[in-house]
């Protein structure tokens, strides 16, 4: 299965809110703003990082991101949302593909393309991230899919400029 886009003609208000939650998360990362990112998290958040590291709870994730941003100039994400699917009225799954552009560069590093999955929960009328997973898009043995993903991400960058 390739990297097909899942397009819908009518995006609901709730889907827009879940997309906005994810976009705010990415904006926080791209601006190295751990505090802004923490405001988007459910108290019982679980996270799996690109390297397989696991973090649990807002405190651990906040401390980790603050340290990352203090110690590193992180690459910025370029994202393409593939799907938002509602598992119930108060639980949504968002899937996306991402590339990373190192600071001072204009192109992605295709070696760190990834697949991101986010589960959002609606509590007290507000959407929060309760699970976030960032998986390398290594695509072993499928160089054509890897090249297609990089091409698509580069096209997104070109459209933004």
C-alpha positions as CSV (number, residue, x, y, z in Angstrom):
1,X,0.0,0.0,0.0
2,X,1.4,3.4,-1.0
3,X,1.0,6.9,0.5
4,X,-2.4,7.7,-0.9
5,X,-4.1,10.8,0.2
6,X,-7.4,10.4,1.8
7,X,-9.4,13.4,0.7
8,X,-12.9,14.3,1.9
9,X,-15.1,16.9,0.4
10,X,-16.7,18.0,3.7
11,X,-14.5,18.5,6.7
12,X,-16.5,18.8,9.8
13,X,-16.0,21.4,12.5
14,X,-14.7,18.7,14.9
15,X,-12.3,17.4,12.3
16,X,-11.0,21.0,11.8
17,X,-10.4,21.2,15.6
18,X,-8.4,17.9,15.6
19,X,-6.4,19.2,12.6
20,X,-5.8,22.5,14.4
21,X,-4.6,20.6,17.5
22,X,-2.1,18.7,15.4
23,X,-1.0,21.8,13.6
24,X,-0.5,23.7,16.9
25,X,1.6,20.7,18.1
26,X,3.8,21.0,15.0
27,X,4.0,24.8,15.3
28,X,5.2,24.4,18.9
29,X,7.9,22.0,17.8
30,X,8.9,24.2,14.8
31,X,9.2,27.1,17.2
32,X,10.9,25.1,20.0
33,X,8.1,26.1,22.4
34,X,7.8,23.3,24.9
35,X,5.2,25.3,27.0
36,X,2.9,25.8,24.0
37,X,3.2,22.1,23.2
38,X,2.4,21.1,26.8
39,X,-0.9,23.0,26.7
40,X,-2.1,20.6,24.0
41,X,-1.6,17.4,26.0
42,X,-4.0,15.3,28.0
43,X,-2.6,14.7,31.5
44,X,-2.3,11.0,30.8
45,X,-0.4,11.4,27.5
46,X,1.8,8.6,26.2
47,X,4.4,9.3,23.6
48,X,6.7,7.2,21.4
49,X,9.6,9.1,19.9
50,X,11.3,8.7,16.6
51,X,14.0,6.6,18.3
52,X,11.5,4.4,20.1
53,X,11.9,6.2,23.4
54,X,8.7,6.2,25.5
55,X,7.5,9.1,27.6
56,X,4.4,9.1,29.9
57,X,2.6,12.1,31.3
58,X,2.9,15.8,30.7
59,X,5.7,16.3,33.3
60,X,8.1,13.8,31.7
61,X,7.3,15.0,28.2
62,X,7.6,18.7,29.1
63,X,11.0,18.1,30.9
64,X,12.2,16.1,27.9
65,X,11.2,18.7,25.3
66,X,12.6,21.6,27.3
67,X,15.9,19.7,27.5
68,X,15.9,18.9,23.8
69,X,15.2,22.5,22.8
70,X,17.8,23.8,25.3
71,X,20.5,21.4,23.9
72,X,19.6,21.3,20.2
73,X,18.5,23.4,17.3
74,X,15.8,21.0,16.0
75,X,14.8,20.6,12.4
76,X,11.4,21.9,11.5
77,X,8.6,19.6,10.4
78,X,6.8,19.7,7.0
79,X,3.6,17.8,7.4
80,X,0.9,16.2,5.2
81,X,-2.2,15.0,7.1
82,X,-3.4,11.8,5.6
83,X,-6.5,11.1,7.6
84,X,-8.6,12.1,10.6
85,X,-10.9,9.4,11.7
86,X,-13.3,9.5,14.6
87,X,-13.3,6.4,16.8
88,X,-16.1,7.9,18.8
89,X,-17.5,11.4,19.3
90,X,-14.8,12.1,21.8
91,X,-11.8,10.1,20.3
92,X,-10.1,10.8,17.0
93,X,-7.1,9.3,15.2
94,X,-5.0,11.6,13.0
95,X,-2.4,10.1,10.7
96,X,0.3,12.2,8.9
97,X,3.5,12.0,7.0
98,X,6.4,14.3,7.8
99,X,9.7,15.4,6.6
100,X,12.3,17.4,8.5
101,X,14.1,20.5,7.2
102,X,17.3,21.2,9.2
103,X,17.6,24.9,10.3
104,X,19.3,27.0,7.7
105,X,18.3,24.6,4.9
106,X,15.5,24.6,2.4
107,X,15.1,20.9,1.7
108,X,14.1,17.9,3.8
109,X,16.5,15.3,5.0
110,X,14.8,12.2,3.5
111,X,16.6,9.9,6.0
112,X,14.3,11.2,8.7
113,X,11.0,11.1,7.0
114,X,8.4,9.7,9.4
115,X,4.8,8.6,9.9
116,X,3.0,10.3,12.8
117,X,-0.1,9.0,14.6
118,X,-2.0,11.0,17.1
119,X,-4.9,10.1,19.2
120,X,-6.9,13.0,20.5
121,X,-9.6,13.0,23.2
122,X,-12.3,15.5,23.8
123,X,-12.6,16.4,27.5
124,X,-14.7,19.3,28.8
125,X,-15.3,20.4,25.2
126,X,-11.6,20.6,24.4
127,X,-9.4,18.3,22.2
128,X,-6.2,17.1,23.8
129,X,-3.4,14.8,22.6
130,X,-3.4,11.5,24.6
131,X,-1.1,9.5,22.3
132,X,1.5,10.6,19.9
133,X,3.8,8.3,17.9
134,X,6.5,9.3,15.5
135,X,7.8,6.3,13.5
136,X,10.6,6.4,10.9
137,X,9.4,6.0,7.4
138,X,12.4,3.7,6.6
139,X,10.4,1.7,4.0
140,X,13.0,-1.0,3.8
141,X,13.1,-2.6,0.3
142,X,10.7,0.0,-1.1
143,X,12.9,2.8,-2.5
144,X,10.1,3.9,-4.9
145,X,7.8,4.6,-2.0
146,X,10.6,6.4,-0.1
147,X,11.3,8.5,-3.2
148,X,7.6,9.2,-3.7
149,X,7.2,10.4,-0.1
150,X,10.2,12.7,-0.3
151,X,8.9,14.1,-3.6
152,X,5.5,14.8,-2.1
153,X,7.0,16.5,0.9
154,X,9.2,18.6,-1.3
155,X,6.2,19.6,-3.4
156,X,4.5,20.8,-0.2
157,X,7.6,23.0,0.6
158,X,7.6,24.4,-2.9
159,X,3.9,25.3,-2.6
160,X,4.5,27.1,0.7
161,X,7.2,29.3,-0.8
